[in-house]
Amino acid sequence: MYVCNCNGIREREVRAAIAAGAERPVEIFRLHQCQPQCAKCVCDMRDMIDQAHENLRFAAE
């Protein structure tokens, strides 16, 4: 599934960027050598980042 239609960034690519250490959407865009266009995907990316952090927190407990 595409998270960013403007730049063609897929969900698995966003998750890989987060796993590689991306903490903010701008870092995900930078990794894919692009910039946000309409920015509709930024909220979804933030949610995915927050979810990844939450999963790590629960795993550490």
C-alpha positions in Angstrom: 0.0 0.0 0.0 1.2 3.5 -0.8 1.6 5.9 2.1 2.8 8.8 -0.1 1.1 8.8 -3.5 3.0 11.9 -4.6 6.4 10.3 -4.2 5.5 6.7 -4.5 6.6 5.7 -1.0 5.1 2.4 0.1 4.2 1.3 3.7 7.1 -1.3 3.8 9.5 1.5 2.7 8.3 3.7 5.5 8.6 0.9 8.0 12.1 0.1 6.8 13.1 3.8 7.2 11.7 3.8 10.8 13.6 0.6 11.5 16.8 2.3 10.2 16.3 5.1 12.7 14.0 7.7 11.1 12.3 9.6 13.9 10.4 12.2 11.8 8.7 12.2 8.4 11.3 14.6 7.0 13.9 11.9 7.6 11.8 9.4 5.7 11.6 11.8 2.7 15.3 12.5 2.9 16.1 8.8 2.9 14.0 8.4 -0.3 15.6 11.6 -1.8 12.4 13.4 -2.1 10.3 16.1 -0.4 6.7 16.2 0.7 4.3 17.5 -1.9 0.8 17.7 -0.6 1.8 16.4 2.9 -1.3 14.3 3.4 0.9 11.4 4.2 2.8 13.1 7.0 0.1 12.3 9.7 0.2 8.6 8.6 4.0 8.6 8.8 3.9 10.1 12.3 1.3 7.5 13.4 3.6 4.7 12.1 6.6 6.2 13.9 4.6 6.5 17.1 3.3 2.9 16.8 6.9 1.7 16.2 8.0 3.5 19.4 5.1 2.0 21.3 5.9 -1.5 20.1 9.5 -1.1 21.3 8.4 0.2 24.6 6.1 -2.8 25.2 8.8 -5.2 24.0 11.2 -3.7 26.6 8.8 -4.4 29.5 
